[in-house]
Each structure stands twice: as C-alpha cells, then as structure tokens.
Amino acid sequence: MSDKSKAVVLVSGGLDSATALAMAIQDGFEAYAMSFRYGQRHAIEYECAKKVCAQQGVTSHVAVDIDLRTFGGSALTADIDVPKNRGSGEMSIGIPVTYVPARNTIFLSFALAYAETLGSSDIYIGVNALDYSGYPDCRPEYIAAYERMANLATKAGVEGRQRTKIHTPLIQLTKALIIKRGLDLGVDYTLTSSCYDPGPNGVACGKCDSCQLRLKGFREAGVRDPIRYA
C-alpha cells in the first residue's frame, strides 16, 4: 500500500501531457492517468497515451469513451479541414477551428469525478498559455475559475474532506522549456504525437499549427524532434 498522495493526470499522448505526467510523478504523487477517446480525427494520440503511461509507470490508466462528433463544431471532430502552413502571426489571431467546444471543461469534469472517488485532491493538466493556439480553456483565469467551481460542486468539497487543486505546471512555460524539463525528467518524446492531421500510419503532417509549434519548440531547445514527419 503506497503512502503517496494520489493525483489524477490527464494524458492525451501529446508532448505537453507527457511532460505534465512526469512532473506529477516528480512532485511525489501516485499517478492515476486518464485519457479520452472522444471521436478525434487524430485517434493515434490515444495509442501514444498508452505508451507514455506504460513508460512512466503510472499506477492506473483509464480510458473514457465519449463521442464529441455528436455535435462536431471543430476540425478535430467534424468534416472541417485542419489549417496548414499558417505563420505565427496567423496563429496568434483569434480562436482556430481546431478548438473543440468546451473540451477541457468536459475532460476536467471527468477528472474531478475520478479524483473524488479516489479520495484525491489533486488534478494535473498540461495546458499552456504561451506557445499555444489561442484556446480559451488553456488560460490561467479559466483554470482558477474551474478550481473554484470544483470545490463547490463535490460532496467531498462541501463536507471539507477534499480541497481540489488543479495543477498546471506548464501554463507559463514556452514549448522549448517544456521539452527541456521533460528531457531532464526522462520523458521519451518518441512515444508522443502532437499532430492534428496525421497520416493513416500515424506519421505527423508537419504543417498543422500543433506540428509547427512542436517543431519550433524542439529547434529552440536545441534538440532534434525524434518523431517522424511526412
């Protein structure tokens, strides 16, 4: 029986969540990973999540099936083209069509329920407010508001048995710093996938916003990105 505190860690299979998982373990938590199969076109990321969790030795890894294609509204869950070859100026304007409506709110709700059943007060999510594509649910003010709500919404919170803390260790880091931190913690980035529109064999396109931000991060970190690109 471990005497470590338990933390629920959202793991997508991407670079950021793999790093956040390593940081949760470094912080001394027993990691209970949670991933989602939500009808995303880049379903390869779930296979990557399984490998990441196995490599980092999580205590448990659960998969949640929800189909956000039911209402679509995103290039990741509907028949909408994923933007390619956008410059950094374009990426910094507006909210892109790869935004999935309320995705982090949905994911955190599942994580909150899981944490309550585990008797855990800690949730880790790899959101980032610097090198990101303008998603409103990656901002510090969103996380702070969700944390306040979480402590009003659960039986454990109302009874004073748990005080939920949402950890966002990457939120103010550049992609290059995230990569350097992950490498220091032994993250194997060959197991990750960041591409929004990978080929049938899982090879990254190298042209979507996510691929470009990832490649830029590795360049700035002075390290070669170990995954394959088309």
Backbone as CSV, one residue per row, in Angstrom:
resi,resn,N_x,N_y,N_z,CA_x,CA_y,CA_z,C_x,C_y,C_z
1,MET,0.855,-1.200,0.000,0.000,0.000,0.000,0.888,1.247,0.000
2,SER,0.725,2.088,-1.030,1.567,3.280,-1.140,1.110,4.344,-0.152
3,ASP,2.082,5.078,0.425,1.721,6.180,1.296,1.771,7.512,0.562
4,LYS,1.924,7.451,-0.764,1.919,8.672,-1.568,0.494,9.177,-1.761
5,SER,0.343,10.490,-1.931,-0.948,11.055,-2.296,-1.242,10.730,-3.750
6,LYS,-2.517,10.587,-4.061,-2.925,10.258,-5.416,-3.225,11.532,-6.207
7,ALA,-2.870,11.527,-7.484,-3.226,12.631,-8.379,-3.798,12.054,-9.666
8,VAL,-4.869,12.653,-10.147,-5.409,12.309,-11.465,-4.682,13.178,-12.485
9,VAL,-4.121,12.539,-13.510,-3.367,13.263,-14.526,-4.011,13.020,-15.886
10,LEU,-4.394,14.097,-16.557,-4.971,13.976,-17.895,-3.838,13.769,-18.894
11,VAL,-3.887,12.653,-19.611,-2.809,12.286,-20.536,-3.397,12.053,-21.922
12,SER,-3.038,12.925,-22.866,-3.586,12.818,-24.226,-2.706,11.983,-25.142
13,GLY,-1.422,11.889,-24.822,-0.469,11.269,-25.735,0.396,12.290,-26.434
14,GLY,0.132,13.564,-26.165,0.934,14.636,-26.741,2.129,14.994,-25.875
15,LEU,2.930,15.896,-26.384,4.157,16.327,-25.719,3.879,16.960,-24.357
16,ASP,2.899,17.842,-24.300,2.644,18.577,-23.060,2.154,17.663,-21.946
17,SER,1.180,16.807,-22.256,0.628,15.966,-21.192,1.640,14.934,-20.716
18,ALA,2.504,14.460,-21.617,3.557,13.526,-21.209,4.499,14.192,-20.210
19,THR,4.774,15.464,-20.443,5.648,16.219,-19.531,4.946,16.491,-18.208
20,ALA,3.673,16.861,-18.269,2.916,17.118,-17.040,2.828,15.860,-16.180
21,LEU,2.690,14.706,-16.825,2.663,13.436,-16.093,3.989,13.211,-15.351
22,ALA,5.086,13.435,-16.048,6.397,13.274,-15.418,6.576,14.232,-14.252
23,MET,6.035,15.428,-14.382,6.159,16.416,-13.313,5.311,16.036,-12.104
24,ALA,4.144,15.444,-12.346,3.299,14.983,-11.239,4.015,13.899,-10.443
25,ILE,4.645,12.979,-11.168,5.396,11.902,-10.507,6.604,12.477,-9.764
26,GLN,7.280,13.445,-10.384,8.418,14.115,-9.742,7.975,14.831,-8.463
27,ASP,6.746,15.342,-8.468,6.201,16.031,-7.290,5.844,15.067,-6.168
28,GLY,5.989,13.770,-6.424,5.771,12.784,-5.373,4.406,12.138,-5.354
29,PHE,3.608,12.374,-6.400,2.267,11.796,-6.445,2.259,10.401,-7.073
30,GLU,1.286,9.637,-6.652,0.963,8.367,-7.287,0.017,8.711,-8.438
31,ALA,0.429,8.447,-9.673,-0.299,8.958,-10.843,-1.402,8.012,-11.300
32,TYR,-2.599,8.545,-11.360,-3.762,7.862,-11.929,-4.100,8.592,-13.224
33,ALA,-3.691,8.008,-14.329,-3.831,8.681,-15.623,-5.227,8.474,-16.196
34,MET,-5.695,9.489,-16.906,-6.998,9.435,-17.566,-6.845,9.971,-18.979
35,SER,-7.304,9.182,-19.956,-7.262,9.593,-21.360,-8.662,9.491,-21.962
36,PHE,-8.844,10.151,-23.099,-10.160,10.204,-23.728,-10.107,9.772,-25.185
37,ARG,-11.045,8.912,-25.544,-11.331,8.635,-26.950,-12.626,9.372,-27.232
38,TYR,-12.490,10.542,-27.866,-13.663,11.401,-27.999,-14.098,11.613,-29.451
39,GLY,-13.644,10.706,-30.320,-14.009,10.836,-31.726,-13.061,11.735,-32.485
40,GLN,-11.896,12.015,-31.906,-10.929,12.903,-32.543,-10.335,12.252,-33.799
41,ARG,-10.088,13.075,-34.798,-9.515,12.544,-36.039,-8.091,12.032,-35.830
42,HIS,-7.401,12.578,-34.849,-6.036,12.129,-34.555,-6.081,11.071,-33.448
43,ALA,-6.818,9.981,-33.716,-7.022,8.932,-32.715,-5.719,8.255,-32.307
44,ILE,-4.677,8.412,-33.126,-3.366,7.852,-32.800,-2.877,8.340,-31.445
45,GLU,-3.352,9.517,-31.019,-2.857,10.067,-29.758,-3.221,9.177,-28.576
46,TYR,-4.345,8.443,-28.647,-4.679,7.562,-27.537,-3.687,6.403,-27.448
47,GLU,-3.292,5.872,-28.599,-2.280,4.806,-28.597,-0.971,5.320,-27.992
48,CYS,-0.654,6.570,-28.292,0.544,7.187,-27.704,0.390,7.348,-26.196
49,ALA,-0.801,7.717,-25.760,-1.047,7.887,-24.323,-0.784,6.590,-23.571
50,LYS,-1.215,5.463,-24.142,-0.975,4.169,-23.500,0.521,3.907,-23.345
51,LYS,1.284,4.231,-24.386,2.733,4.002,-24.341,3.412,4.928,-23.332
52,VAL,2.981,6.187,-23.317,3.548,7.162,-22.374,3.303,6.707,-20.937
53,CYS,2.078,6.267,-20.663,1.732,5.845,-19.304,2.517,4.601,-18.899
54,ALA,2.695,3.684,-19.846,3.468,2.476,-19.549,4.929,2.826,-19.268
55,GLN,5.481,3.738,-20.076,6.894,4.112,-19.919,7.137,4.811,-18.585
56,GLN,6.151,5.604,-18.139,6.353,6.361,-16.903,5.871,5.620,-15.659
57,GLY,5.277,4.453,-15.844,4.922,3.620,-14.706,3.800,4.162,-13.844
58,VAL,2.702,4.581,-14.474,1.565,5.090,-13.704,0.936,3.959,-12.901
59,THR,0.244,4.323,-11.846,-0.439,3.337,-11.013,-1.626,2.732,-11.744
60,SER,-2.353,3.578,-12.475,-3.538,3.139,-13.207,-3.724,4.048,-14.411
61,HIS,-4.269,3.499,-15.490,-4.580,4.306,-16.676,-5.971,3.929,-17.155
62,VAL,-6.900,4.862,-17.064,-8.269,4.602,-17.506,-8.548,5.379,-18.796
63,ALA,-9.374,4.778,-19.645,-9.800,5.429,-20.880,-11.291,5.728,-20.787
64,VAL,-11.661,6.921,-21.182,-13.060,7.332,-21.171,-13.518,7.515,-22.611
65,ASP,-14.633,6.888,-22.954,-15.182,7.000,-24.305,-16.362,7.959,-24.314
66,ILE,-16.199,9.060,-25.033,-17.295,9.997,-25.281,-17.174,10.416,-26.742
67,ASP,-18.274,10.644,-27.407,-18.200,10.950,-28.835,-18.602,12.397,-29.102
68,LEU,-17.594,13.263,-29.147,-17.868,14.680,-29.393,-18.194,14.959,-30.855
69,ARG,-18.125,13.919,-31.707,-18.588,14.075,-33.087,-20.103,14.255,-33.134
70,THR,-20.777,13.937,-32.044,-22.234,14.072,-31.974,-22.666,15.484,-32.339
71,PHE,-21.881,16.475,-31.892,-22.220,17.849,-32.267,-21.101,18.554,-33.015
72,GLY,-19.952,17.924,-33.188,-18.906,18.467,-34.061,-18.443,19.845,-33.651
73,GLY,-18.385,20.744,-34.636,-18.009,22.125,-34.354,-16.519,22.381,-34.306
74,SER,-15.713,21.372,-34.677,-14.259,21.516,-34.646,-13.652,20.731,-35.794
75,ALA,-12.504,21.175,-36.257,-11.796,20.424,-37.298,-11.302,19.078,-36.782
76,LEU,-11.296,18.891,-35.467,-10.846,17.622,-34.900,-11.984,16.620,-34.737
77,THR,-13.240,17.099,-34.804,-14.385,16.206,-34.580,-15.445,16.309,-35.669
78,ALA,-15.155,17.015,-36.736,-16.125,17.176,-37.822,-15.378,17.222,-39.159
79,ASP,-16.125,17.209,-40.232,-15.521,17.220,-41.568,-15.140,18.646,-41.960
80,ILE,-14.154,19.165,-41.253,-13.634,20.517,-41.473,-12.133,20.387,-41.650
81,ASP,-11.586,21.052,-42.650,-10.149,20.938,-42.906,-9.325,21.509,-41.760
82,VAL,-8.268,20.782,-41.402,-7.303,21.281,-40.419,-6.422,22.323,-41.100
83,PRO,-6.297,23.528,-40.536,-5.442,24.550,-41.152,-3.991,24.088,-41.246
84,LYS,-3.348,24.421,-42.351,-1.948,24.034,-42.566,-1.133,25.255,-42.982
85,ASN,0.148,25.191,-42.678,1.132,26.190,-43.119,0.786,27.612,-42.690
86,ARG,0.214,27.766,-41.516,-0.079,29.113,-41.010,1.169,29.684,-40.338
87,GLY,1.402,30.951,-40.548,2.520,31.609,-39.888,2.187,31.927,-38.446
88,SER,3.213,32.301,-37.670,2.993,32.597,-36.256,2.039,33.770,-36.070
89,GLY,2.054,34.715,-37.016,1.129,35.843,-36.944,-0.309,35.392,-37.063
90,GLU,-0.574,34.506,-38.018,-1.925,33.973,-38.192,-2.375,33.194,-36.957
91,MET,-1.462,32.395,-36.409,-1.810,31.572,-35.253,-2.181,32.408,-34.037
92,SER,-1.647,33.620,-33.968,-1.870,34.450,-32.786,-3.168,35.239,-32.846
93,ILE,-3.908,35.125,-33.956,-5.142,35.888,-34.134,-6.351,34.962,-34.037
94,GLY,-7.241,35.256,-33.091,-8.498,34.530,-32.997,-8.350,33.109,-32.463
95,ILE,-9.481,32.413,-32.433,-9.537,31.034,-31.953,-9.687,30.135,-33.173
96,PRO,-8.763,29.196,-33.390,-8.762,28.393,-34.609,-9.875,27.340,-34.645
97,VAL,-10.123,26.795,-35.832,-11.182,25.793,-35.996,-10.803,24.450,-35.367
98,THR,-9.563,24.311,-34.897,-9.172,23.091,-34.183,-9.607,23.136,-32.708
99,TYR,-10.139,24.274,-32.265,-10.710,24.351,-30.915,-11.918,23.415,-30.848
100,VAL,-11.931,22.534,-29.853,-13.058,21.630,-29.623,-13.936,22.239,-28.535
101,PRO,-15.198,22.562,-28.844,-16.050,23.264,-27.877,-16.065,22.613,-26.492
102,ALA,-15.648,23.402,-25.513,-15.697,23.038,-24.087,-14.899,21.779,-23.740
103,ARG,-13.905,21.423,-24.571,-13.208,20.151,-24.343,-12.560,20.045,-22.966
104,ASN,-11.803,21.047,-22.558,-11.142,20.934,-21.263,-12.137,20.950,-20.104
105,THR,-13.260,21.637,-20.277,-14.309,21.625,-19.258,-14.875,20.217,-19.107
106,ILE,-15.087,19.563,-20.244,-15.586,18.183,-20.230,-14.554,17.256,-19.590
107,PHE,-13.304,17.366,-20.023,-12.257,16.485,-19.505,-12.050,16.683,-17.999
108,LEU,-12.014,17.935,-17.573,-11.804,18.203,-16.151,-12.974,17.714,-15.304
109,SER,-14.173,17.710,-15.872,-15.331,17.194,-15.134,-15.165,15.706,-14.840
110,PHE,-14.697,14.960,-15.837,-14.427,13.541,-15.627,-13.294,13.351,-14.617
111,ALA,-12.252,14.165,-14.740,-11.121,14.064,-13.818,-11.556,14.377,-12.387
112,LEU,-12.438,15.349,-12.232,-12.931,15.730,-10.908,-13.732,14.588,-10.278
113,ALA,-14.568,13.942,-11.085,-15.344,12.812,-10.577,-14.432,11.662,-10.174
114,TYR,-13.427,11.393,-11.002,-12.482,10.311,-10.713,-11.699,10.627,-9.440
115,ALA,-11.249,11.867,-9.317,-10.475,12.268,-8.136,-11.310,12.097,-6.864
116,GLU,-12.579,12.450,-6.932,-13.419,12.327,-5.742,-13.563,10.858,-5.322
117,THR,-13.707,9.973,-6.290,-13.839,8.550,-5.945,-12.535,7.978,-5.394
118,LEU,-11.399,8.550,-5.816,-10.099,8.091,-5.329,-9.718,8.704,-3.985
119,GLY,-10.463,9.711,-3.562,-10.066,10.456,-2.375,-8.881,11.360,-2.641
120,SER,-8.770,11.797,-3.900,-7.651,12.655,-4.315,-8.077,14.117,-4.387
121,SER,-7.172,14.991,-3.987,-7.430,16.435,-4.063,-6.675,17.095,-5.204
122,ASP,-5.972,16.291,-6.030,-5.043,16.870,-6.999,-5.299,16.365,-8.421
123,ILE,-5.389,17.327,-9.348,-5.579,17.033,-10.768,-4.499,17.779,-11.544
124,TYR,-3.846,17.068,-12.453,-2.825,17.682,-13.312,-3.339,17.738,-14.743
125,ILE,-3.141,18.895,-15.383,-3.497,19.063,-16.787,-2.404,19.882,-17.471
126,GLY,-2.015,19.462,-18.672,-0.872,20.091,-19.348,-1.216,21.279,-20.220
127,VAL,-2.100,22.159,-19.747,-2.437,23.339,-20.536,-1.282,24.330,-20.530
128,ASN,-1.234,25.137,-21.576,-0.148,26.099,-21.746,-0.696,27.392,-22.331
129,ALA,-0.329,28.516,-21.727,-0.860,29.810,-22.156,0.135,30.634,-22.962
130,LEU,1.312,30.068,-23.282,2.304,30.812,-24.064,2.364,30.295,-25.495
131,ASP,3.027,29.148,-25.707,3.109,28.573,-27.053,1.898,27.673,-27.304
132,TYR,0.764,28.300,-27.568,-0.458,27.542,-27.809,-1.225,28.231,-28.933
133,SER,-2.363,27.658,-29.313,-3.067,28.155,-30.497,-4.289,29.020,-30.182
134,GLY,-4.298,29.658,-29.033,-5.379,30.596,-28.733,-6.619,29.975,-28.124
135,TYR,-6.517,28.817,-27.502,-7.694,28.169,-26.926,-8.084,28.839,-25.611
136,PRO,-9.361,29.206,-25.455,-9.779,29.908,-24.238,-9.703,29.052,-22.982
137,ASP,-9.762,27.717,-23.134,-9.741,26.846,-21.961,-8.325,26.392,-21.597
138,CYS,-7.330,27.168,-22.025,-5.938,26.939,-21.613,-5.399,28.114,-20.799
139,ARG,-6.263,29.086,-20.479,-5.813,30.301,-19.795,-5.838,30.148,-18.273
140,PRO,-4.939,30.839,-17.571,-4.917,30.761,-16.106,-6.248,31.136,-15.466
141,GLU,-6.932,32.154,-16.014,-8.194,32.583,-15.396,-9.285,31.521,-15.532
142,TYR,-9.213,30.747,-16.618,-10.165,29.639,-16.775,-9.901,28.574,-15.712
143,ILE,-8.644,28.189,-15.544,-8.296,27.159,-14.570,-8.680,27.602,-13.160
144,ALA,-8.412,28.859,-12.829,-8.745,29.370,-11.497,-10.253,29.317,-11.261
145,ALA,-11.029,29.675,-12.282,-12.494,29.647,-12.160,-12.992,28.211,-12.020
146,TYR,-12.383,27.292,-12.781,-12.814,25.895,-12.699,-12.492,25.322,-11.311
147,GLU,-11.355,25.663,-10.789,-10.975,25.174,-9.461,-11.961,25.662,-8.401
148,ARG,-12.374,26.932,-8.498,-13.367,27.457,-7.551,-14.673,26.676,-7.666
149,MET,-15.103,26.448,-8.899,-16.335,25.700,-9.124,-16.221,24.282,-8.583
150,ALA,-15.067,23.631,-8.814,-14.875,22.246,-8.397,-15.069,22.085,-6.891
151,ASN,-14.649,23.075,-6.137,-14.760,22.980,-4.685,-16.156,23.294,-4.170
152,LEU,-17.024,23.767,-5.055,-18.440,23.961,-4.726,-19.293,22.782,-5.186
153,ALA,-18.720,21.952,-6.075,-19.543,21.007,-6.822,-19.516,19.580,-6.304
154,THR,-18.609,19.272,-5.385,-18.461,17.878,-4.962,-18.872,17.687,-3.502
155,LYS,-19.329,16.503,-3.204,-19.686,16.136,-1.834,-18.463,16.276,-0.923
156,ALA,-17.308,15.785,-1.410,-16.089,15.852,-0.612,-15.685,17.295,-0.327
157,GLY,-15.911,18.185,-1.318,-15.573,19.592,-1.129,-16.492,20.274,-0.135
158,VAL,-17.784,20.003,-0.237,-18.764,20.625,0.654,-18.574,20.147,2.096
159,GLU,-18.225,18.861,2.230,-18.018,18.315,3.576,-16.644,18.643,4.146
160,GLY,-15.803,19.279,3.328,-14.483,19.694,3.798,-13.449,18.589,3.834
161,ARG,-13.727,17.453,3.170,-12.780,16.333,3.167,-11.704,16.501,2.108
162,GLN,-12.023,17.237,1.042,-11.057,17.462,-0.027,-11.121,18.917,-0.465
163,ARG,-9.953,19.439,-0.793,-9.871,20.779,-1.375,-9.160,20.598,-2.704
164,THR,-9.914,20.577,-3.789,-9.347,20.264,-5.097,-8.370,21.331,-5.564
165,LYS,-7.217,20.874,-6.008,-6.205,21.740,-6.601,-5.957,21.271,-8.026
166,ILE,-6.100,22.172,-8.994,-5.796,21.849,-10.385,-4.396,22.361,-10.691
167,HIS,-3.485,21.432,-10.904,-2.083,21.767,-11.155,-1.868,21.987,-12.651
168,THR,-1.253,23.094,-12.990,-0.946,23.424,-14.389,0.538,23.787,-14.495
169,PRO,1.426,22.809,-14.348,2.854,23.115,-14.250,3.474,23.691,-15.514
170,LEU,2.762,23.580,-16.645,3.322,24.065,-17.910,2.766,25.422,-18.334
171,ILE,1.841,25.965,-17.571,0.992,27.036,-18.096,1.779,28.286,-18.503
172,GLN,2.901,28.545,-17.857,3.683,29.736,-18.190,5.043,29.393,-18.805
173,LEU,5.180,28.170,-19.334,6.446,27.758,-19.947,6.355,27.804,-21.468
174,THR,7.444,28.192,-22.116,7.499,28.075,-23.568,7.608,26.596,-23.938
175,LYS,7.327,26.282,-25.191,7.431,24.891,-25.631,8.868,24.379,-25.449
176,ALA,9.851,25.237,-25.723,11.250,24.830,-25.562,11.556,24.468,-24.115
177,LEU,11.061,25.256,-23.168,11.294,24.967,-21.753,10.574,23.700,-21.315
178,ILE,9.378,23.476,-21.874,8.639,22.245,-21.571,9.458,21.033,-22.008
179,ILE,9.998,21.109,-23.218,10.799,19.999,-23.759,12.046,19.763,-22.907
180,LYS,12.742,20.831,-22.561,13.941,20.682,-21.731,13.611,20.065,-20.379
181,ARG,12.510,20.523,-19.787,12.103,19.975,-18.487,11.762,18.499,-18.626
182,GLY,11.031,18.144,-19.686,10.661,16.756,-19.901,11.868,15.861,-20.109
183,LEU,12.834,16.329,-20.880,14.050,15.532,-21.119,14.817,15.326,-19.815
184,ASP,14.854,16.355,-18.977,15.512,16.231,-17.676,14.836,15.160,-16.812
185,LEU,13.514,14.983,-17.021,12.745,14.024,-16.215,12.643,12.655,-16.892
186,GLY,13.302,12.513,-18.048,13.327,11.214,-18.705,12.138,10.907,-19.596
187,VAL,11.404,11.942,-20.011,10.266,11.711,-20.910,10.786,11.238,-22.263
188,ASP,10.195,10.183,-22.802,10.559,9.660,-24.116,9.599,10.247,-25.150
189,TYR,10.033,11.306,-25.818,9.147,12.001,-26.757,8.916,11.233,-28.054
190,THR,9.665,10.143,-28.263,9.380,9.305,-29.436,8.017,8.628,-29.303
191,LEU,7.519,8.533,-28.087,6.230,7.877,-27.840,5.049,8.810,-28.016
192,THR,5.293,10.101,-28.214,4.217,11.092,-28.248,3.806,11.452,-29.675
193,SER,2.609,12.013,-29.780,2.120,12.537,-31.056,1.402,13.847,-30.798
194,SER,1.730,14.871,-31.570,1.107,16.183,-31.400,0.257,16.593,-32.602
195,CYS,0.350,15.831,-33.695,-0.257,16.238,-34.967,-1.780,16.180,-34.936
196,TYR,-2.413,17.211,-35.520,-3.872,17.265,-35.635,-4.392,16.482,-36.837
197,ASP,-3.529,16.187,-37.786,-3.980,15.528,-39.019,-2.949,14.509,-39.498
198,PRO,-2.656,13.495,-38.668,-1.634,12.521,-39.047,-2.089,11.614,-40.182
199,GLY,-1.122,11.005,-40.865,-1.443,10.052,-41.914,-1.981,8.763,-41.318
200,PRO,-2.451,7.844,-42.192,-3.020,6.582,-41.716,-2.053,5.767,-40.864
201,ASN,-0.761,5.956,-41.102,0.255,5.231,-40.326,0.717,6.009,-39.101
202,GLY,0.040,7.127,-38.813,0.367,7.923,-37.637,1.469,8.931,-37.820
203,VAL,2.037,9.014,-39.031,3.118,9.967,-39.278,2.569,11.399,-39.252
204,ALA,3.264,12.276,-38.529,2.814,13.660,-38.376,2.921,14.433,-39.683
205,CYS,1.968,15.367,-39.894,1.938,16.121,-41.157,3.045,17.163,-41.232
206,GLY,3.439,17.728,-40.083,4.481,18.753,-40.062,3.999,20.137,-40.459
207,LYS,2.705,20.275,-40.772,2.197,21.536,-41.307,1.076,22.167,-40.476
208,CYS,0.402,21.369,-39.646,-0.674,21.951,-38.832,-0.069,22.822,-37.727
209,ASP,-0.923,23.607,-37.069,-0.431,24.503,-36.015,0.332,23.737,-34.942
210,SER,-0.224,22.590,-34.530,0.384,21.834,-33.437,1.766,21.310,-33.827
211,CYS,1.891,20.790,-35.038,3.207,20.317,-35.511,4.203,21.464,-35.569
212,GLN,3.758,22.615,-36.072,4.675,23.747,-36.200,5.148,24.251,-34.835
213,LEU,4.226,24.295,-33.865,4.612,24.735,-32.528,5.566,23.738,-31.879
214,ARG,5.326,22.457,-32.126,6.205,21.420,-31.585,7.603,21.527,-32.204
215,LEU,7.664,21.631,-33.529,8.958,21.718,-34.211,9.731,22.964,-33.783
216,LYS,9.019,24.071,-33.640,9.646,25.316,-33.179,10.224,25.119,-31.772
217,GLY,9.476,24.432,-30.904,9.945,24.185,-29.546,11.219,23.364,-29.522
218,PHE,11.279,22.311,-30.348,12.491,21.489,-30.394,13.669,22.282,-30.957
219,ARG,13.416,23.103,-31.988,14.501,23.942,-32.534,15.058,24.863,-31.457
220,GLU,14.162,25.521,-30.735,14.597,26.480,-29.721,15.256,25.783,-28.528
221,ALA,14.897,24.528,-28.315,15.526,23.760,-27.235,16.880,23.195,-27.672
222,GLY,17.176,23.282,-28.977,18.437,22.772,-29.496,18.489,21.263,-29.549
223,VAL,17.313,20.646,-29.724,17.216,19.187,-29.721,16.415,18.758,-30.946
224,ARG,16.797,17.632,-31.534,16.051,17.127,-32.687,14.764,16.462,-32.231
225,ASP,13.661,16.769,-32.892,12.379,16.107,-32.615,12.494,14.657,-33.086
226,PRO,12.282,13.671,-32.189,12.532,12.279,-32.550,11.418,11.584,-33.343
227,ILE,10.264,12.239,-33.523,9.190,11.539,-34.237,9.303,11.743,-35.738
228,ARG,8.565,10.929,-36.497,8.596,11.006,-37.955,7.585,12.014,-38.484
229,TYR,8.003,12.709,-39.539,7.114,13.668,-40.216,7.005,13.292,-41.677
230,ALA,5.855,13.620,-42.264,5.635,13.318,-43.680,6.574,14.157,-44.534
